[in-house]
Amino acid sequence: MNYNFIKLIKEAFNNNDGWEKTWKNPTLKKHYDILIIGGGGHGLATAYYLASEFKQKNIAVLEKGDIGLGNVGRNTTIIRSNYMLNENEAFYEFSLKLWEGLEQQINYNAMVSQRGVLNLFHSDAQRDSFIRRGNSMLINGADAELYNVNKIKTIYPYLDYNNARFPIKGGLFQKRGGTVRHDAVAWGYAHAADKLGVDIIQNCEVNGFKVTSGNCVGVETNKGFIKAKKVGCAVAGSTSILMSKVNMTLPIESHVLQAYVSESLKPIIPGVITFGAGHFYISQSDKGGLVFGGDIDGYNSYAQRGGMDNLEDVCESGLALMPIIGKARLLRMWGGIMDMSMDGSPIIDKTHINGLFINAGWCYGGFKAIPASGWCFAHLLSKGYSHPLSENFSLDRFKNGYMIDEKGQGAQPNLH
Ligand SMILES: Cc1cc2nc3c(=O)[nH]c(=O)nc-3n(C[C@H](O)[C@H](O)[C@H](O)COP(=O)(O)OP(=O)(O)OC[C@H]3O[C@@H](n4cnc5c(N)ncnc54)[C@H](O)[C@@H]3O)c2cc1C
């Protein structure tokens, strides 16, 4: 089914009876050429690009629950490409370019909204490091602008500029950054992959792998054994659990990250804004809710829920930046399980088992990475070698010491 204006008009006069399911509910086959485990953003995008760009056939996505209920539908929806290190910047800029054409390509309204991302700085030293990052972005073909405080005052007159502890000195702005409706990304990729013949199998949990003579030949699931020539794992926060089934110990820790949404308010925040003196980011949804977040919970957990301690911490940062939001009432909060790698950068690689591939370590930033990650993982799965943009995201960098330590904070996952 194609979504278009004529179809919309037709259905308006047809009691909306003619809409087909966004994706089918196919019968599980006993054998696939390529199996993707995890029906989140990364798994679904991988399946879509495998079929569309790399012309692969006989593909299935196995999702243990319903698609869209993992991190892909739980994040704070921010997309951007404002990284410092070349390995990351080139990759995330590729992703941003894919976001820009995504809705036309997958024929789905994902509400891609390039409303701009502004990172505030609060000291001279921080300004210098932001300028350096901005230059790195420009070199990699991204857009970046330095805003002085007077310019910011015209856009956000209500920020606490006179805060003696954290005076706002300016900001690094990326106009092409913004937000995307998170769950529509899962639905959109599922819709497009389904149209190309990918089987999306929900409520199918993978419990183990069958490995024969060093080759992965299939997976054990709650629906029985499924044979496959290649298996790609994209299960985000569950990565260490899944890969432990083949005795892999990964440089990944799982932590909960929470998101918060206020009651609906009149439009007040035009873009995404981040506080540079604490971990706090905020935007306003089209429905009017203030959508914000901060740090991950400090302890390891696989529970998809958070606690009140982090709420207090996030609200402290929010009020230091924007006292005006103190009167807004909180409507909803939820948590997602983050796959925090040791250097803050992802892993898209083969494993020591032939035919078994891994996509993980997305930390705070895996939503914006979805298109590029799907593309590069599909490249690896179909061709057997890495796409140039993801060849540095290898597993052995943690052994060799060639870390992609974007924040320069070393092997401390809770800081990434
Ligand atoms: C609160 C919050 C805010 C965030 N904000 C942002 C942001 O603003 N910008 C940004 O870029 N990123 C953000 N992120 C990060 C981003 O959401 C994640 O990095 C990204 O979504 C992870 O990839 P995914 O979509 O594939 O994960 P998921 O949607 O979690 O997909 C993994 C899937 O694997 C399935 N699965 C697990 N185990 C199995 C199994 N054994 N068998 C079958 N299926 C299995 C799960 O059910 C799940 O559906 C945020 C995350 C959270 C939680």
The ligand as a Tripos MOL2 file, in Angstrom:
@<TRIPOS>MOLECULE
LIG
   53    58     1     0     0
SMALL
NO_CHARGES

@<TRIPOS>ATOM
      1 C1         15.1240    7.8150   27.2190 C.3       1 LIG1
      2 C2         15.9910    7.7250   26.0040 C.ar      1 LIG1
      3 C3         16.3150    8.8680   25.2970 C.ar      1 LIG1
      4 C4         17.1290    8.8000   24.1650 C.ar      1 LIG1
      5 N1         17.3070    9.9300   23.4170 N.ar      1 LIG1
      6 C5         17.9780    9.8490   22.2420 C.ar      1 LIG1
      7 C6         18.0400   10.9780   21.4000 C.ar      1 LIG1
      8 O1         17.4330   12.0250   21.6700 O.2       1 LIG1
      9 N2         18.7580   10.8770   20.2500 N.ar      1 LIG1
     10 C7         19.4180    9.7360   19.9150 C.ar      1 LIG1
     11 O2         20.0890    9.7190   18.8900 O.2       1 LIG1
     12 N3         19.3210    8.6240   20.6730 N.ar      1 LIG1
     13 C8         18.6140    8.6420   21.8240 C.ar      1 LIG1
     14 N4         18.4800    7.5140   22.6060 N.ar      1 LIG1
     15 C9         19.1710    6.2890   22.1890 C.3       1 LIG1
     16 C10        18.4320    5.4800   21.1420 C.3       1 LIG1
     17 O3         17.0650    5.4540   21.4040 O.3       1 LIG1
     18 C11        18.9900    4.0570   21.0990 C.3       1 LIG1
     19 O4         20.4070    4.1090   21.0270 O.3       1 LIG1
     20 C12        18.5020    3.2740   19.8830 C.3       1 LIG1
     21 O5         17.1120    3.4030   19.7250 O.3       1 LIG1
     22 C13        18.8860    1.8040   20.0650 C.3       1 LIG1
     23 O6         18.6920    1.0610   18.9160 O.3       1 LIG1
     24 P1         17.3020    0.3280   18.5120 P.3       1 LIG1
     25 O7         16.3500    1.3520   18.0650 O.co2     1 LIG1
     26 O8         17.6210   -0.7160   17.5260 O.co2     1 LIG1
     27 O9         16.9040   -0.2970   19.9230 O.3       1 LIG1
     28 P2         15.5400   -0.9970   20.4130 P.3       1 LIG1
     29 O10        14.3460   -0.2570   19.9060 O.co2     1 LIG1
     30 O11        15.6880   -1.1750   21.8490 O.co2     1 LIG1
     31 O12        15.5970   -2.3590   19.6120 O.3       1 LIG1
     32 C14        16.1620   -3.5560   20.0910 C.3       1 LIG1
     33 C15        15.0800   -4.6100   19.9930 C.3       1 LIG1
     34 O13        15.6350   -5.8900   20.2350 O.3       1 LIG1
     35 C16        14.6180   -6.6670   20.8340 C.3       1 LIG1
     36 N5         15.2430   -7.8400   21.4630 N.ar      1 LIG1
     37 C17        16.0510   -7.8620   22.5520 C.ar      1 LIG1
     38 N6         16.4400   -9.1200   22.8100 N.ar      1 LIG1
     39 C18        15.8730   -9.9060   21.8580 C.ar      1 LIG1
     40 C19        15.8920  -11.2960   21.6000 C.ar      1 LIG1
     41 N7         16.5840  -12.1500   22.3680 N.pl3     1 LIG1
     42 N8         15.1820  -11.7750   20.5440 N.ar      1 LIG1
     43 C20        14.4650  -10.9380   19.7540 C.ar      1 LIG1
     44 N9         14.4120   -9.6080   19.9630 N.ar      1 LIG1
     45 C21        15.1110   -9.0940   20.9970 C.ar      1 LIG1
     46 C22        13.9750   -5.7000   21.8330 C.3       1 LIG1
     47 O14        12.6780   -6.1470   22.2170 O.3       1 LIG1
     48 C23        13.9680   -4.4130   21.0350 C.3       1 LIG1
     49 O15        12.7410   -4.1750   20.3760 O.3       1 LIG1
     50 C24        17.6690    7.5460   23.7540 C.ar      1 LIG1
     51 C25        17.3320    6.3870   24.4560 C.ar      1 LIG1
     52 C26        16.4880    6.4570   25.5610 C.ar      1 LIG1
     53 C27        16.1250    5.1920   26.2860 C.3       1 LIG1
@<TRIPOS>BOND
     1     1     2 1
     2     2     3 ar
     3     2    52 ar
     4     3     4 ar
     5     4     5 ar
     6     4    50 ar
     7     5     6 ar
     8     6     7 ar
     9     6    13 1
    10     7     8 2
    11     7     9 ar
    12     9    10 ar
    13    10    11 2
    14    10    12 ar
    15    12    13 ar
    16    13    14 ar
    17    14    15 1
    18    14    50 ar
    19    15    16 1
    20    16    17 1
    21    16    18 1
    22    18    19 1
    23    18    20 1
    24    20    21 1
    25    20    22 1
    26    22    23 1
    27    23    24 1
    28    24    25 2
    29    24    26 1
    30    24    27 1
    31    27    28 1
    32    28    29 2
    33    28    30 1
    34    28    31 1
    35    31    32 1
    36    32    33 1
    37    33    34 1
    38    33    48 1
    39    34    35 1
    40    35    36 1
    41    35    46 1
    42    36    37 ar
    43    36    45 ar
    44    37    38 ar
    45    38    39 ar
    46    39    40 ar
    47    39    45 ar
    48    40    41 1
    49    40    42 ar
    50    42    43 ar
    51    43    44 ar
    52    44    45 ar
    53    46    47 1
    54    46    48 1
    55    48    49 1
    56    50    51 ar
    57    51    52 ar
    58    52    53 1
@<TRIPOS>SUBSTRUCTURE
     1 LIG1         1 GROUP 0 **** ****
